[in-house]
Amino acid sequence: MMEFFRFLNDQLLKMNWLDDLISLLVENVFGLSAKGRIGGSIHFFLYDTIKIFILLSVLIFLSSLIQSFFPPERTRRILSRVKGLPGNILGALLGTVTPFCSCSSIPIFIGFTSAGLPIGVTFSFLISSPLVDLASILLLASVFNWRIALAYVVVGLILSVIGGSTIGALKLESQIESFVFQPSGSQPEEGNLSCNERLRFAFDQVVFIVKKVWLYILIGVLIGSVIHNIIPEEWVAMILGKENAFSVLIATVLGVPMYADIFGTLPIAEALVGKGVGIGTVLSFMMAVTALSLPSLIMLKKVVRTRLLAVFFGIIVIGLILIGYLFNAFSFLLI
Amino acid sequence: MTIKILGGGCKNCQTLYANTVEALQKEGLSADIVKVTDFAQIAAMGVMQTPALVINDRVVSSGRTPGVKEIAALINKNRE
């Protein structure tokens, strides 16, 4: 049974068959060593690009199917029944099965708030929504291992719960633009989707998301393959290595302004770990890229005032830095 | 008949707009098509996922991009 699971994990998730195939290609067609500098970079680039695109398509299809059962109207109804900390936990959990498109987060924010949901619960939802989702869990398991994937999920959820609870406890309702609170007139009456409609929705999502992120992925893999085989290990270690006490800080600060999703950052993370960068440093970087970005902050600015935006930003940055140092300290448990 | 396309101008909203125009042509109908891009207005209609299609102030789809055939059916159903 264990053997069978390992086989599935290696061939389907880690795609060892693809690894071997590309090695053959690099060695026999290009005539380069797959372990060498140039050959290794080409191998990394081809293998990672193909792997991420296959996994991305399959995973987005599956997670969109699940999403189609949790439209925000339903999420809001479920959330309105629980109060306090359980509300934050549920908000963070539901954030994992709802859209990762940042263009939806503002209407959802308004929809939740105007329906009377506490802002803390809404923020728990908004933090976890881009940060943790089914696709990212499986991709992390593919590129790293299951323990790191689970740790990422748990930590992401805890950050969402604590972040949301803190914002709730600070009573910052006055920091939200007043139009947000206006109750919405009609409630959309979206009937239940048929099985075919769900499948079509999932297929459309795959096309839409692949179109949206393919360039980020290529850039990510390109940077990854350069780090992987061309940049000397000592350079990377000097800036982001375990000996540099500021490594997590630097990784977070580098990650915040970057706008990509987890699919684009994974190849960079993979290459950095290969160069001996601590797992906590890499997690902080990935989470900073996905959880915070300039476009999403600009969007959020339309509905909240500067102080709440600063609190939101501050909590996440501090949280990410703490996560990074904790993971580095306990990384021996994960690898 | 008034048809509103709700959404902040993302790719899906443009597809929805094009599909709606095509559906109207196919059915030989005319309507005022209005693009709503302001979040406050979108939220005021109770919509949480864009793009959304609103026919005569009724939200008939949100968070997905229905095809020409489905839009034609929705238009016929909500014409009055």
Chai-1 contact restraints between the chains, C-beta under 6 A:
chainA,res_idxA,chainB,res_idxB,connection_type,confidence,min_distance_angstrom,max_distance_angstrom,comment,restraint_id
A,P72,B,M48,contact,1.0,0.0,6.0,A-B,restraint_1
A,P72,B,Q49,contact,1.0,0.0,6.0,A-B,restraint_2
A,C103,B,G8,contact,1.0,0.0,6.0,A-B,restraint_3
A,C103,B,C10,contact,1.0,0.0,6.0,A-B,restraint_4
A,S104,B,Q49,contact,1.0,0.0,6.0,A-B,restraint_5
A,I106,B,F39,contact,1.0,0.0,6.0,A-B,restraint_6
A,P107,B,I42,contact,1.0,0.0,6.0,A-B,restraint_7
A,P107,B,A43,contact,1.0,0.0,6.0,A-B,restraint_8
A,P107,B,M48,contact,1.0,0.0,6.0,A-B,restraint_9
A,I108,B,M48,contact,1.0,0.0,6.0,A-B,restraint_10
A,I110,B,A43,contact,1.0,0.0,6.0,A-B,restraint_11
A,G111,B,M48,contact,1.0,0.0,6.0,A-B,restraint_12
A,F179,B,A40,contact,1.0,0.0,6.0,A-B,restraint_13
A,S184,B,A44,contact,1.0,0.0,6.0,A-B,restraint_14
A,S184,B,G46,contact,1.0,0.0,6.0,A-B,restraint_15
A,S186,B,G46,contact,1.0,0.0,6.0,A-B,restraint_16
A,Q187,B,G46,contact,1.0,0.0,6.0,A-B,restraint_17
A,P188,B,G46,contact,1.0,0.0,6.0,A-B,restraint_18
A,P188,B,V59,contact,1.0,0.0,6.0,A-B,restraint_19
A,P188,B,S62,contact,1.0,0.0,6.0,A-B,restraint_20
A,F201,B,R64,contact,1.0,0.0,6.0,A-B,restraint_21
